[in-house]
Amino acid sequence: MNPLTPLTKKYRTSNDFMIRQSVKKELNKLIETQATKKPIQSNYELKVLKKEKTNHFSIQQVAKYVCEKHGQHLESVKSKSRKRELVIVRQEAMFILYYAKAGYSLKSIGQFFGNRDHSTVIHSCESIINSIETELGYKEEIRRAFLHFDPKFNFDKKGLEFLL
């Protein structure tokens, strides 16, 4: 029997917030320390492990990469500035983070970039898609950024067929 099963059952059946939080912490610790490769049995276990697996790069790493590529400082990009050269860098990083399906929510991406709203992240993605369609060479630049973080990145499965 999988050692996670009793904890997930306790998590699903409890209505008490404090119990759920402590069980969630126990589950996360157990998942991290579990050395065996036994099959996962519950949806919660799958969700937690999938999230851990998909976060193979951080928001910070993507932001630094895009900033270096454009010759900007991370602090400037995270600021409230609306300078075009900073906005482009910010939008590109948000686009990569969102479409890489790295497990980060729109809210967490926006919070990293100067406490911006989730709708700003959506607008950033739409702006980058528009730039890809209109600017020559920008499509290849974005493709290279995705491949920098995951050399085996599958554009078809991630809904980015337009980058092929």
Buried (B, 14 or more C-beta within 10 A) or exposed (E): EBEBEEBBEBBEEBEEEEEBEBBBEBBEEBBEEBEEEEEBEBEBBEEBBEEEEEEEBEBEBBBBBBBEBBEBEBEBBBBEEEEEEBBBBBBBBBBBBBBBEBBBEBEEBBBBBBEBEBEBBBBBBEBBBEBBEEEEEBBEEBBEBBEBBEEEBEBEEBEBEEBE
